[in-house]
């Protein structure tokens, strides 16, 4: 029989509200009856796109990420806006960031990237039959779009060129979906 590990919220307080993040501090009752505090971020969710340009070749981005102070290699991704669907977000982000549109979309799964301090859920999509177009970057967004084979991307994880968690998880999904 499985142990009940549920923590029950007794009181919740929002301690910060920003453009992207809302920070909460909750008092919770633990499974053993004692109380503890939990601090976490509520996030509206995001999507990430595995965009197959041609068999075995994916679309990537190089973007400076301020919180970690360096350029990162990532797959196209973005946050879900209010009233948006995960698929709508994926389609919008692929077009805005890369200029590509896809004729075929498949939802592969989802991931929870930071379960210790965030409610963020990222839906993973495969986009195929791409048509090139013009990027429509958000104001203040700067990135470089390039292509890399799935094999090279997996090697880039092993040699430390790709360290972004969502991209690493998606390469696992890409290998499964693309062979």
N, CA and C atoms as an extended XYZ file, in Angstrom:
537
Properties=species:S:1:pos:R:3:atomname:S:1:resname:S:1:resid:I:1 pbc="F F F"
N         0.836       -1.183        0.000 N   UNK     1
C         0.000        0.000        0.000 CA  UNK     1
C         0.885        1.253        0.000 C   UNK     1
N         0.542        2.197       -0.885 N   UNK     2
C         1.308        3.429       -0.981 CA  UNK     2
C         1.018        4.338        0.204 C   UNK     2
N         2.068        4.991        0.675 N   UNK     3
C         1.959        5.983        1.729 CA  UNK     3
C         1.323        7.255        1.181 C   UNK     3
N         0.486        7.918        1.980 N   UNK     4
C        -0.073        9.209        1.584 CA  UNK     4
C         0.965       10.281        1.894 C   UNK     4
N         1.489       10.927        0.877 N   UNK     5
C         2.519       11.950        1.032 CA  UNK     5
C         1.982       13.360        0.790 C   UNK     5
N         0.659       13.502        0.737 N   UNK     6
C         0.025       14.776        0.409 CA  UNK     6
C         0.278       15.837        1.472 C   UNK     6
N         0.598       17.030        1.007 N   UNK     7
C         0.703       18.203        1.870 CA  UNK     7
C        -0.525       19.063        1.621 C   UNK     7
N        -1.172       19.544        2.679 N   UNK     8
C        -2.413       20.300        2.570 CA  UNK     8
C        -2.163       21.771        2.883 C   UNK     8
N        -2.636       22.634        1.993 N   UNK     9
C        -2.477       24.076        2.185 CA  UNK     9
C        -3.389       24.558        3.308 C   UNK     9
N        -2.805       25.248        4.280 N   UNK    10
C        -3.557       25.845        5.368 CA  UNK    10
C        -3.810       27.330        5.104 C   UNK    10
N        -2.818       27.982        4.513 N   UNK    11
C        -2.909       29.408        4.212 CA  UNK    11
C        -1.930       29.709        3.093 C   UNK    11
N        -2.343       30.591        2.161 N   UNK    12
C        -1.499       30.962        1.029 CA  UNK    12
C        -1.404       32.476        0.947 C   UNK    12
N        -0.180       32.980        0.733 N   UNK    13
C         0.035       34.410        0.606 CA  UNK    13
C         0.896       34.685       -0.620 C   UNK    13
N         0.418       35.574       -1.496 N   UNK    14
C         1.215       35.997       -2.643 CA  UNK    14
C         2.192       37.059       -2.152 C   UNK    14
N         3.494       36.790       -2.336 N   UNK    15
C         4.519       37.712       -1.841 CA  UNK    15
C         5.111       38.597       -2.937 C   UNK    15
N         4.862       38.239       -4.206 N   UNK    16
C         5.357       39.039       -5.327 CA  UNK    16
C         4.496       38.756       -6.552 C   UNK    16
N         4.226       39.796       -7.324 N   UNK    17
C         3.519       39.639       -8.589 CA  UNK    17
C         4.251       40.441       -9.647 C   UNK    17
N         4.765       39.759      -10.646 N   UNK    18
C         5.483       40.411      -11.733 CA  UNK    18
C         4.848       40.102      -13.065 C   UNK    18
N         5.504       40.547      -14.130 N   UNK    19
C         5.011       40.315      -15.486 CA  UNK    19
C         4.910       38.812      -15.783 C   UNK    19
N         5.907       38.066      -15.402 N   UNK    20
C         5.976       36.644      -15.719 CA  UNK    20
C         5.685       35.755      -14.519 C   UNK    20
N         6.126       36.171      -13.343 N   UNK    21
C         6.093       35.289      -12.178 CA  UNK    21
C         5.225       35.833      -11.058 C   UNK    21
N         4.581       34.905      -10.360 N   UNK    22
C         3.855       35.207       -9.142 CA  UNK    22
C         4.411       34.279       -8.064 C   UNK    22
N         4.934       34.884       -6.989 N   UNK    23
C         5.577       34.116       -5.929 CA  UNK    23
C         4.623       33.994       -4.751 C   UNK    23
N         4.517       32.782       -4.214 N   UNK    24
C         3.634       32.492       -3.092 CA  UNK    24
C         4.420       31.862       -1.954 C   UNK    24
N         3.932       32.090       -0.755 N   UNK    25
C         4.442       31.392        0.427 CA  UNK    25
C         3.232       30.804        1.134 C   UNK    25
N         3.206       29.496        1.256 N   UNK    26
C         2.079       28.798        1.870 CA  UNK    26
C         2.494       28.140        3.175 C   UNK    26
N         1.549       28.089        4.098 N   UNK    27
C         1.681       27.244        5.282 CA  UNK    27
C         0.974       25.951        4.939 C   UNK    27
N         1.646       24.822        5.169 N   UNK    28
C         1.068       23.519        4.815 CA  UNK    28
C         1.117       22.558        6.001 C   UNK    28
N         0.181       21.626        5.963 N   UNK    29
C         0.207       20.521        6.922 CA  UNK    29
C         0.863       19.344        6.226 C   UNK    29
N         1.876       18.795        6.875 N   UNK    30
C         2.635       17.668        6.335 CA  UNK    30
C         1.916       16.351        6.609 C   UNK    30
N         2.294       15.290        5.939 N   UNK    31
C         1.652       13.995        6.154 CA  UNK    31
C         1.707       13.512        7.616 C   UNK    31
N         2.727       13.954        8.365 N   UNK    32
C         2.842       13.533        9.766 CA  UNK    32
C         2.092       14.455       10.723 C   UNK    32
N         1.353       15.457       10.175 N   UNK    33
C         0.570       16.363       10.994 CA  UNK    33
C         1.275       17.651       11.373 C   UNK    33
N         2.583       17.713       11.213 N   UNK    34
C         3.301       18.946       11.518 CA  UNK    34
C         3.064       19.977       10.412 C   UNK    34
N         3.476       21.236       10.684 N   UNK    35
C         3.310       22.305        9.710 CA  UNK    35
C         4.667       22.751        9.173 C   UNK    35
N         4.645       23.265        7.934 N   UNK    36
C         5.864       23.766        7.298 CA  UNK    36
C         5.484       24.880        6.332 C   UNK    36
N         6.479       25.592        5.834 N   UNK    37
C         6.276       26.644        4.832 CA  UNK    37
C         6.771       26.143        3.480 C   UNK    37
N         6.064       26.544        2.441 N   UNK    38
C         6.464       26.231        1.071 CA  UNK    38
C         6.441       27.533        0.277 C   UNK    38
N         7.550       27.834       -0.396 N   UNK    39
C         7.660       29.015       -1.241 CA  UNK    39
C         7.800       28.527       -2.678 C   UNK    39
N         7.001       29.112       -3.581 N   UNK    40
C         7.010       28.623       -4.954 CA  UNK    40
C         6.483       29.687       -5.903 C   UNK    40
N         6.683       29.430       -7.177 N   UNK    41
C         6.254       30.320       -8.253 CA  UNK    41
C         5.074       29.677       -8.971 C   UNK    41
N         4.030       30.454       -9.172 N   UNK    42
C         2.935       30.005      -10.030 CA  UNK    42
C         3.211       30.530      -11.427 C   UNK    42
N         3.157       29.644      -12.380 N   UNK    43
C         3.488       29.970      -13.775 CA  UNK    43
C         2.350       29.478      -14.648 C   UNK    43
N         1.967       30.274      -15.649 N   UNK    44
C         0.831       29.926      -16.508 CA  UNK    44
C         1.126       28.811      -17.504 C   UNK    44
N         2.366       28.393      -17.606 N   UNK    45
C         2.711       27.309      -18.513 CA  UNK    45
C         3.395       27.808      -19.767 C   UNK    45
N         3.916       26.860      -20.514 N   UNK    46
C         4.683       27.174      -21.711 CA  UNK    46
C         4.578       26.023      -22.699 C   UNK    46
N         5.178       26.225      -23.849 N   UNK    47
C         5.268       25.166      -24.848 CA  UNK    47
C         6.666       25.196      -25.446 C   UNK    47
N         7.069       24.074      -25.997 N   UNK    48
C         8.345       23.969      -26.698 CA  UNK    48
C         8.085       23.184      -27.978 C   UNK    48
N         8.820       23.544      -29.035 N   UNK    49
C         8.573       22.964      -30.357 CA  UNK    49
C         9.818       22.254      -30.867 C   UNK    49
N         9.651       20.982      -31.189 N   UNK    50
C        10.660       20.217      -31.918 CA  UNK    50
C        10.281       20.383      -33.383 C   UNK    50
N        10.956       21.280      -34.069 N   UNK    51
C        10.615       21.608      -35.455 CA  UNK    51
C        11.581       20.887      -36.383 C   UNK    51
N        11.049       19.901      -37.117 N   UNK    52
C        11.885       19.117      -38.031 CA  UNK    52
C        11.918       19.804      -39.393 C   UNK    52
N        13.071       20.351      -39.727 N   UNK    53
C        13.262       21.075      -40.980 CA  UNK    53
C        13.277       20.117      -42.173 C   UNK    53
N        14.005       19.035      -42.007 N   UNK    54
C        14.036       17.919      -42.963 CA  UNK    54
C        14.401       16.685      -42.141 C   UNK    54
N        14.311       15.500      -42.691 N   UNK    55
C        14.521       14.307      -41.863 CA  UNK    55
C        15.817       14.364      -41.039 C   UNK    55
N        15.648       14.286      -39.721 N   UNK    56
C        16.784       14.252      -38.811 CA  UNK    56
C        17.426       15.593      -38.512 C   UNK    56
N        16.881       16.693      -39.054 N   UNK    57
C        17.456       18.028      -38.856 CA  UNK    57
C        16.415       18.921      -38.193 C   UNK    57
N        16.809       19.546      -37.075 N   UNK    58
C        15.895       20.345      -36.270 CA  UNK    58
C        16.281       21.823      -36.287 C   UNK    58
N        15.303       22.662      -35.985 N   UNK    59
C        15.504       24.103      -35.881 CA  UNK    59
C        15.852       24.436      -34.429 C   UNK    59
N        16.955       25.157      -34.244 N   UNK    60
C        17.402       25.581      -32.911 CA  UNK    60
C        17.550       27.097      -32.881 C   UNK    60
N        17.707       27.611      -31.662 N   UNK    61
C        17.937       29.033      -31.445 CA  UNK    61
C        19.122       29.206      -30.515 C   UNK    61
N        19.821       30.291      -30.712 N   UNK    62
C        20.872       30.719      -29.789 CA  UNK    62
C        20.400       32.049      -29.229 C   UNK    62
N        20.291       32.122      -27.900 N   UNK    63
C        19.732       33.307      -27.254 CA  UNK    63
C        20.457       33.563      -25.939 C   UNK    63
N        20.712       34.833      -25.650 N   UNK    64
C        21.308       35.204      -24.361 CA  UNK    64
C        20.229       35.115      -23.299 C   UNK    64
N        20.544       34.424      -22.204 N   UNK    65
C        19.602       34.282      -21.091 CA  UNK    65
C        20.183       35.002      -19.883 C   UNK    65
N        19.582       36.125      -19.541 N   UNK    66
C        20.088       36.999      -18.494 CA  UNK    66
C        20.251       36.304      -17.132 C   UNK    66
N        19.268       35.503      -16.663 N   UNK    67
C        19.428       34.905      -15.324 CA  UNK    67
C        20.686       34.051      -15.169 C   UNK    67
N        21.136       33.406      -16.245 N   UNK    68
C        22.334       32.569      -16.156 CA  UNK    68
C        23.559       33.238      -16.762 C   UNK    68
N        23.359       34.408      -17.362 N   UNK    69
C        24.467       35.217      -17.844 CA  UNK    69
C        25.243       34.659      -19.013 C   UNK    69
N        24.552       33.934      -19.909 N   UNK    70
C        25.260       33.406      -21.078 CA  UNK    70
C        24.276       33.071      -22.193 C   UNK    70
N        24.845       32.808      -23.372 N   UNK    71
C        24.050       32.370      -24.507 CA  UNK    71
C        23.718       30.888      -24.341 C   UNK    71
N        22.503       30.548      -24.732 N   UNK    72
C        22.040       29.164      -24.623 CA  UNK    72
C        21.583       28.679      -25.994 C   UNK    72
N        21.740       27.390      -26.229 N   UNK    73
C        21.175       26.744      -27.407 CA  UNK    73
C        19.889       26.078      -26.945 C   UNK    73
N        18.791       26.416      -27.627 N   UNK    74
C        17.470       25.947      -27.219 CA  UNK    74
C        16.618       25.614      -28.430 C   UNK    74
N        15.549       24.878      -28.183 N   UNK    75
C        14.496       24.719      -29.166 CA  UNK    75
C        13.529       25.892      -29.012 C   UNK    75
N        12.783       26.242      -30.063 N   UNK    76
C        11.813       27.336      -29.950 CA  UNK    76
C        10.800       27.049      -28.842 C   UNK    76
N        10.504       28.065      -28.043 N   UNK    77
C         9.593       27.886      -26.909 CA  UNK    77
C         9.067       29.231      -26.455 C   UNK    77
N         8.028       29.186      -25.650 N   UNK    78
C         7.494       30.416      -25.096 CA  UNK    78
C         6.382       30.159      -24.118 C   UNK    78
N         5.995       31.221      -23.411 N   UNK    79
C         4.967       31.086      -22.385 CA  UNK    79
C         3.579       31.179      -22.994 C   UNK    79
N         2.650       30.508      -22.347 N   UNK    80
C         1.256       30.534      -22.767 CA  UNK    80
C         0.628       31.826      -22.262 C   UNK    80
N         0.027       32.575      -23.168 N   UNK    81
C        -0.648       33.815      -22.805 CA  UNK    81
C        -2.064       33.510      -22.314 C   UNK    81
N        -2.645       34.407      -21.512 N   UNK    82
C        -4.026       34.200      -21.058 CA  UNK    82
C        -4.968       33.974      -22.244 C   UNK    82
N        -5.814       32.963      -22.144 N   UNK    83
C        -6.749       32.630      -23.208 CA  UNK    83
C        -6.160       31.808      -24.331 C   UNK    83
N        -4.875       31.532      -24.273 N   UNK    84
C        -4.177       30.758      -25.302 CA  UNK    84
C        -4.308       29.268      -25.006 C   UNK    84
N        -4.184       28.452      -26.030 N   UNK    85
C        -4.083       27.002      -25.865 CA  UNK    85
C        -2.613       26.627      -26.025 C   UNK    85
N        -2.208       25.472      -25.510 N   UNK    86
C        -0.816       25.057      -25.731 CA  UNK    86
C        -0.456       24.982      -27.220 C   UNK    86
N        -1.335       24.434      -28.050 N   UNK    87
C        -1.047       24.361      -29.486 CA  UNK    87
C        -0.964       25.760      -30.092 C   UNK    87
N        -1.869       26.628      -29.732 N   UNK    88
C        -1.830       28.001      -30.230 CA  UNK    88
C        -0.536       28.693      -29.850 C   UNK    88
N        -0.089       28.461      -28.625 N   UNK    89
C         1.186       29.012      -28.166 CA  UNK    89
C         2.337       28.463      -29.005 C   UNK    89
N         2.356       27.161      -29.228 N   UNK    90
C         3.430       26.537      -30.002 CA  UNK    90
C         3.475       27.093      -31.422 C   UNK    90
N         2.321       27.218      -32.046 N   UNK    91
C         2.267       27.747      -33.411 CA  UNK    91
C         2.751       29.196      -33.454 C   UNK    91
N         2.309       30.001      -32.506 N   UNK    92
C         2.711       31.408      -32.449 CA  UNK    92
C         4.209       31.553      -32.218 C   UNK    92
N         4.742       30.805      -31.241 N   UNK    93
C         6.160       30.918      -30.909 CA  UNK    93
C         7.051       30.461      -32.047 C   UNK    93
N         6.679       29.378      -32.723 N   UNK    94
C         7.491       28.922      -33.857 CA  UNK    94
C         7.554       30.013      -34.924 C   UNK    94
N         6.416       30.616      -35.246 N   UNK    95
C         6.390       31.673      -36.254 CA  UNK    95
C         7.154       32.907      -35.785 C   UNK    95
N         6.865       33.381      -34.569 N   UNK    96
C         7.507       34.599      -34.077 CA  UNK    96
C         9.023       34.458      -33.996 C   UNK    96
N         9.485       33.353      -33.435 N   UNK    97
C        10.914       33.208      -33.170 CA  UNK    97
C        11.720       32.752      -34.375 C   UNK    97
N        11.135       31.930      -35.229 N   UNK    98
C        11.916       31.353      -36.328 CA  UNK    98
C        11.438       31.771      -37.714 C   UNK    98
N        10.191       32.216      -37.820 N   UNK    99
C         9.614       32.520      -39.124 CA  UNK    99
C         8.965       31.316      -39.786 C   UNK    99
N         9.138       30.130      -39.221 N   UNK   100
C         8.571       28.917      -39.816 CA  UNK   100
C         7.121       28.702      -39.384 C   UNK   100
N         6.346       28.129      -40.316 N   UNK   101
C         5.019       27.610      -40.019 CA  UNK   101
C         5.052       26.128      -40.355 C   UNK   101
N         4.221       25.346      -39.685 N   UNK   102
C         4.207       23.899      -39.899 CA  UNK   102
C         2.831       23.443      -40.354 C   UNK   102
N         2.818       22.500      -41.281 N   UNK   103
C         1.558       21.928      -41.765 CA  UNK   103
C         1.084       20.796      -40.857 C   UNK   103
N         2.013       20.167      -40.131 N   UNK   104
C         1.661       19.026      -39.282 CA  UNK   104
C         2.127       19.289      -37.847 C   UNK   104
N         1.217       19.134      -36.898 N   UNK   105
C         1.526       19.317      -35.474 CA  UNK   105
C         1.112       18.077      -34.706 C   UNK   105
N         1.971       17.675      -33.782 N   UNK   106
C         1.664       16.527      -32.920 CA  UNK   106
C         2.096       16.846      -31.486 C   UNK   106
N         1.182       16.634      -30.547 N   UNK   107
C         1.506       16.822      -29.126 CA  UNK   107
C         2.181       15.539      -28.646 C   UNK   107
N         3.425       15.660      -28.192 N   UNK   108
C         4.180       14.475      -27.771 CA  UNK   108
C         4.057       14.192      -26.272 C   UNK   108
N         3.934       15.227      -25.466 N   UNK   109
C         3.884       15.028      -24.022 CA  UNK   109
C         4.059       16.345      -23.302 C   UNK   109
N         4.404       16.251      -22.032 N   UNK   110
C         4.649       17.452      -21.246 CA  UNK   110
C         5.716       17.183      -20.221 C   UNK   110
N         6.267       18.269      -19.697 N   UNK   111
C         7.292       18.145      -18.664 CA  UNK   111
C         7.052       19.204      -17.599 C   UNK   111
N         7.533       18.923      -16.401 N   UNK   112
C         7.491       19.859      -15.277 CA  UNK   112
C         8.943       20.169      -14.936 C   UNK   112
N         9.471       21.301      -15.401 N   UNK   113
C        10.913       21.532      -15.337 CA  UNK   113
C        11.502       21.857      -13.970 C   UNK   113
N        10.727       22.433      -13.071 N   UNK   114
C        11.290       22.911      -11.792 CA  UNK   114
C        10.347       22.578      -10.647 C   UNK   114
N        10.096       21.318      -10.393 N   UNK   115
C         9.045       20.894       -9.464 CA  UNK   115
C         9.289       21.305       -8.018 C   UNK   115
N        10.491       21.664       -7.668 N   UNK   116
C        10.789       22.058       -6.305 CA  UNK   116
C        10.352       23.476       -5.975 C   UNK   116
N        10.167       24.319       -7.003 N   UNK   117
C         9.809       25.705       -6.713 CA  UNK   117
C         8.912       26.358       -7.759 C   UNK   117
N         8.340       25.602       -8.698 N   UNK   118
C         7.512       26.218       -9.724 CA  UNK   118
C         6.415       25.258      -10.183 C   UNK   118
N         5.264       25.841      -10.527 N   UNK   119
C         4.157       25.047      -11.070 CA  UNK   119
C         4.208       24.966      -12.598 C   UNK   119
N         5.261       25.493      -13.213 N   UNK   120
C         5.338       25.543      -14.673 CA  UNK   120
C         5.194       24.155      -15.290 C   UNK   120
N         4.343       24.095      -16.311 N   UNK   121
C         4.145       22.891      -17.123 CA  UNK   121
C         4.490       23.279      -18.551 C   UNK   121
N         5.315       22.485      -19.218 N   UNK   122
C         5.689       22.768      -20.608 CA  UNK   122
C         5.163       21.651      -21.502 C   UNK   122
N         4.288       22.025      -22.448 N   UNK   123
C         3.788       21.064      -23.425 CA  UNK   123
C         4.784       20.956      -24.565 C   UNK   123
N         5.010       19.726      -25.032 N   UNK   124
C         6.011       19.429      -26.053 CA  UNK   124
C         5.303       19.073      -27.364 C   UNK   124
N         5.648       19.807      -28.420 N   UNK   125
C         5.042       19.583      -29.731 CA  UNK   125
C         6.099       19.251      -30.769 C   UNK   125
N         5.714       18.388      -31.710 N   UNK   126
C         6.514       18.099      -32.893 CA  UNK   126
C         5.865       18.830      -34.058 C   UNK   126
N         6.647       19.614      -34.777 N   UNK   127
C         6.158       20.354      -35.946 CA  UNK   127
C         6.905       19.849      -37.173 C   UNK   127
N         6.152       19.496      -38.209 N   UNK   128
C         6.749       18.980      -39.445 CA  UNK   128
C         6.164       19.701      -40.653 C   UNK   128
N         6.790       19.448      -41.801 N   UNK   129
C         6.384       20.077      -43.059 CA  UNK   129
C         6.418       21.599      -42.899 C   UNK   129
N         7.620       22.088      -42.640 N   UNK   130
C         7.810       23.506      -42.358 CA  UNK   130
C         7.877       24.345      -43.629 C   UNK   130
N         7.329       25.543      -43.529 N   UNK   131
C         7.406       26.543      -44.585 CA  UNK   131
C         8.119       27.757      -44.008 C   UNK   131
N         9.198       28.223      -44.672 N   UNK   132
C         9.907       29.389      -44.133 CA  UNK   132
C         9.121       30.672      -44.339 C   UNK   132
N         9.400       31.619      -43.447 N   UNK   133
C         8.773       32.935      -43.542 CA  UNK   133
C         9.620       33.935      -42.783 C   UNK   133
N         8.989       34.998      -42.343 N   UNK   134
C         9.692       36.075      -41.663 CA  UNK   134
C         9.486       35.996      -40.159 C   UNK   134
N        10.598       36.130      -39.421 N   UNK   135
C        10.525       36.193      -37.955 CA  UNK   135
C         9.682       37.388      -37.529 C   UNK   135
N         9.014       37.237      -36.393 N   UNK   136
C         8.227       38.333      -35.815 CA  UNK   136
C         8.556       38.405      -34.331 C   UNK   136
N         9.820       38.671      -34.040 N   UNK   137
C        10.301       38.668      -32.661 CA  UNK   137
C         9.570       39.703      -31.808 C   UNK   137
N         9.372       39.353      -30.524 N   UNK   138
C         8.820       40.300      -29.565 CA  UNK   138
C         9.809       41.446      -29.374 C   UNK   138
N         9.312       42.593      -28.943 N   UNK   139
C        10.187       43.722      -28.649 CA  UNK   139
C        11.166       43.305      -27.553 C   UNK   139
N        12.437       43.601      -27.770 N   UNK   140
C        13.463       43.249      -26.797 CA  UNK   140
C        13.939       41.808      -26.886 C   UNK   140
N        13.497       41.073      -27.893 N   UNK   141
C        13.905       39.671      -28.072 CA  UNK   141
C        14.929       39.597      -29.194 C   UNK   141
N        16.058       38.974      -28.907 N   UNK   142
C        17.137       38.837      -29.885 CA  UNK   142
C        17.593       37.391      -29.876 C   UNK   142
N        17.580       36.749      -31.031 N   UNK   143
C        18.046       35.370      -31.110 CA  UNK   143
C        18.497       35.051      -32.521 C   UNK   143
N        19.279       34.002      -32.617 N   UNK   144
C        19.772       33.510      -33.904 CA  UNK   144
C        19.179       32.128      -34.135 C   UNK   144
N        18.625       31.913      -35.315 N   UNK   145
C        18.029       30.629      -35.681 CA  UNK   145
C        19.043       29.858      -36.520 C   UNK   145
N        19.186       28.580      -36.225 N   UNK   146
C        20.085       27.728      -37.008 CA  UNK   146
C        19.576       26.298      -36.971 C   UNK   146
N        20.177       25.444      -37.769 N   UNK   147
C        19.770       24.042      -37.814 CA  UNK   147
C        20.883       23.157      -37.291 C   UNK   147
N        20.464       22.026      -36.756 N   UNK   148
C        21.419       21.046      -36.245 CA  UNK   148
C        20.753       19.670      -36.352 C   UNK   148
N        21.531       18.675      -36.690 N   UNK   149
C        20.976       17.323      -36.756 CA  UNK   149
C        20.687       16.821      -35.345 C   UNK   149
N        19.775       15.875      -35.246 N   UNK   150
C        19.458       15.276      -33.947 CA  UNK   150
C        20.697       14.628      -33.344 C   UNK   150
N        21.488       13.952      -34.160 N   UNK   151
C        22.724       13.329      -33.661 CA  UNK   151
C        23.681       14.375      -33.093 C   UNK   151
N        23.858       15.490      -33.820 N   UNK   152
C        24.757       16.538      -33.348 CA  UNK   152
C        24.226       17.179      -32.067 C   UNK   152
N        22.912       17.363      -31.994 N   UNK   153
C        22.315       17.954      -30.788 CA  UNK   153
C        22.530       17.052      -29.571 C   UNK   153
N        22.377       15.759      -29.752 N   UNK   154
C        22.627       14.835      -28.635 CA  UNK   154
C        24.088       14.906      -28.206 C   UNK   154
N        25.003       15.020      -29.153 N   UNK   155
C        26.419       15.174      -28.823 CA  UNK   155
C        26.659       16.494      -28.097 C   UNK   155
N        25.937       17.543      -28.501 N   UNK   156
C        26.070       18.849      -27.852 CA  UNK   156
C        25.620       18.805      -26.393 C   UNK   156
N        24.678       17.938      -26.075 N   UNK   157
C        24.291       17.738      -24.665 CA  UNK   157
C        25.458       17.094      -23.920 C   UNK   157
N        26.025       16.060      -24.504 N   UNK   158
C        27.101       15.322      -23.834 CA  UNK   158
C        28.361       16.155      -23.655 C   UNK   158
N        28.636       17.074      -24.598 N   UNK   159
C        29.859       17.876      -24.449 CA  UNK   159
C        29.607       19.244      -23.797 C   UNK   159
N        28.368       19.473      -23.343 N   UNK   160
C        28.069       20.676      -22.570 CA  UNK   160
C        27.664       21.907      -23.355 C   UNK   160
N        27.501       21.799      -24.671 N   UNK   161
C        27.050       22.964      -25.443 CA  UNK   161
C        25.560       23.219      -25.256 C   UNK   161
N        24.780       22.154      -25.033 N   UNK   162
C        23.354       22.294      -24.725 CA  UNK   162
C        23.157       21.882      -23.272 C   UNK   162
N        22.700       22.840      -22.454 N   UNK   163
C        22.466       22.557      -21.026 CA  UNK   163
C        21.051       22.921      -20.600 C   UNK   163
N        20.246       23.458      -21.501 N   UNK   164
C        18.865       23.828      -21.207 CA  UNK   164
C        18.024       22.574      -21.002 C   UNK   164
N        17.372       22.478      -19.843 N   UNK   165
C        16.644       21.264      -19.470 CA  UNK   165
C        15.520       20.913      -20.435 C   UNK   165
N        14.724       21.912      -20.861 N   UNK   166
C        13.600       21.587      -21.743 CA  UNK   166
C        14.106       21.054      -23.079 C   UNK   166
N        15.213       21.607      -23.552 N   UNK   167
C        15.775       21.141      -24.816 CA  UNK   167
C        16.307       19.713      -24.676 C   UNK   167
N        16.970       19.432      -23.573 N   UNK   168
C        17.492       18.075      -23.343 CA  UNK   168
C        16.356       17.064      -23.289 C   UNK   168
N        15.293       17.377      -22.558 N   UNK   169
C        14.137       16.482      -22.480 CA  UNK   169
C        13.537       16.284      -23.868 C   UNK   169
N        13.427       17.370      -24.625 N   UNK   170
C        12.824       17.268      -25.956 CA  UNK   170
C        13.657       16.443      -26.927 C   UNK   170
N        14.962       16.421      -26.745 N   UNK   171
C        15.789       15.574      -27.605 CA  UNK   171
C        15.491       14.100      -27.360 C   UNK   171
N        15.178       13.751      -26.116 N   UNK   172
C        14.718       12.387      -25.811 CA  UNK   172
C        13.423       12.100      -26.577 C   UNK   172
N        12.465       13.038      -26.527 N   UNK   173
C        11.210       12.873      -27.250 CA  UNK   173
C        11.434       12.835      -28.765 C   UNK   173
N        12.343       13.679      -29.252 N   UNK   174
C        12.621       13.710      -30.686 CA  UNK   174
C        13.184       12.369      -31.154 C   UNK   174
N        14.101       11.797      -30.387 N   UNK   175
C        14.680       10.502      -30.769 CA  UNK   175
C        13.595        9.446      -30.847 C   UNK   175
N        12.658        9.503      -29.908 N   UNK   176
C        11.558        8.523      -29.900 CA  UNK   176
C        10.626        8.741      -31.083 C   UNK   176
N        10.289       10.012      -31.389 N   UNK   177
C         9.323       10.320      -32.443 CA  UNK   177
C         9.920       10.223      -33.842 C   UNK   177
N        11.207       10.541      -33.967 N   UNK   178
C        11.831       10.611      -35.291 CA  UNK   178
C        12.709        9.415      -35.617 C   UNK   178
N        13.012        8.619      -34.587 N   UNK   179
C        13.812        7.423      -34.813 CA  UNK   179
C        15.242        7.592      -34.698 C   UNK   179
